Amino acid sequence: MGKDKEGKLHLEKGKPTGAGKQDSVELHLKEADALEQYLDIADKYTTGAEEAPANIPIRHPNRLTSKADSTQQDKQRNTSADKALRKDLPATDKANEIMKAERQLTRATFRELADYTANCCVSAYLAPHLASVEGNEQVDPAAFRNMLQNITNSLKEKNIDTETIQSMLSPAQALLKNEDFWKTAPRGLAFFIADNYFTYFQLPAAPREEVLLNKSFFLKQLVPVLASQEYFYVLVISKKQAKLYRADEFSMQYIPSNEVPNGVDDVVHFEEKDDQQLWRTGSSGGGGGAVYHGAGGGRPDEKDFLSLYMKEVDETLWSEVLHTENVPLVLAGVEYLIPIYKAVTQYKNVWDVPLTGNHQNDTIPALHREARALLKPYFEERGKKALESFGIHSATEKTSTDPAEVVPAAHYGRVSRLFVAHDEHLWGTFDEMNNKLEIHESKEDEDECLLDKAIVKTIQTGGEVHFLDRDNMPGKGSIAALMRY
């Protein structure tokens, strides 16, 4: 690697040593199979088929160009169909149709975006405010309007004609006018726009706001959602109810159950019969008759009732959900209930520290924030293990903090674990066919974000990606990697 007269860094040499060895190829192919497992976690954000609904007519002619059965004839046919649609549909109808192009972030849609190339691809990330907060009703549409104006100006600077710009942005303009959408705007939005292509995602976490134009899409901010494989459960328990939630780093969902008893009174009853005071146990979910357990002497100790109730809750959750799990279960409830549940539960992975207090009326976002903060060590564990593995091999050729080595290695499938600094770009170009890398101090025409490309390539070849603060990065740089070979 060296610098030319213009100060650009060049890497011009053969592909990395060992890339042709049979054992290395076999290892690479074996680890590449892990891609399916790596991206499976994203399926929980979809409610239907991975492909978009059939009523979304616009598809770019080079969509999924990496598929072996994609032919030039197919591309020409799709192009003709797209032109016909643009001609036949009135502008308003076309915009309304394309506005339905919201997608679910799955492994299929991620691959589609990663494979997509065009003369000008727009990637835009927006972080809406809390729609429920008074005064924010017009903030997000205004921010989105400003973003569209910035995109328009940038497209003009690239000499894109006015008609094409209007066509590209018409679905976004239609979305801007959708008042119902902005009333329930999510925590994050990601838009991907090109000529004859428009799609957007609602993200479970607020992204860093930015607009980027290139010949491919910038996907770095989507990766944490796809890469996060850790999840946990939260059990909110009180004398009146018990609710189980499944949560990950970004969101939390309630798990409904008709069998979980509706409070202590749903399990333990106290009544008079034949002039005797009796207490009985029985669950509305069990479907059986009441079983009488005592007579006279007054009501048994409340702790006994609570224990019976907790056992019933635990038995139901164990049989329906937890018997196949080995992830943390966070208990949330008043302090005296926690040890009672711990004493009866069959589940062996109850988180040591509970959320004490009355959480019965907490909103899901508020409960998730508290639980996520409590589980911070759990979410950091995989990254710590990856850094430990990097440290073990730091004295060998299997690690590097040099972008001139890491970027090509990612493209050639050598990276097992990639470390990338948060909220940074590394501008330049990489010619994969000729193994020629250029790194620039600032963005130049035709530049790509080399970090983004390294991330996508690492995921596509079954590697792990870890995002860190710059101070925690190996070598304190923007990128580092542990190699397979």
PEUR-V828631 format. One line per field, one symbol per residue. burial: # if it has 16 or more other C-alpha atoms within 10 Angstrom, else .. Layout:
# PEUR-V828631
burial: ???
This chain:
# PEUR-V828631
burial: ........###...#...#.....#..#..##.##..##.###.#......#.....########.........#..##.##...........#########################.############.....#..##..##.##..##.##.........#.##########.....##.#######################...#############.###############.############......############.......########.........#.........##############...#....########..##.##..####..##..##...##......##..##.##..##...#..##..#...#...####.####################..######....#####.......######################.#..##..#########
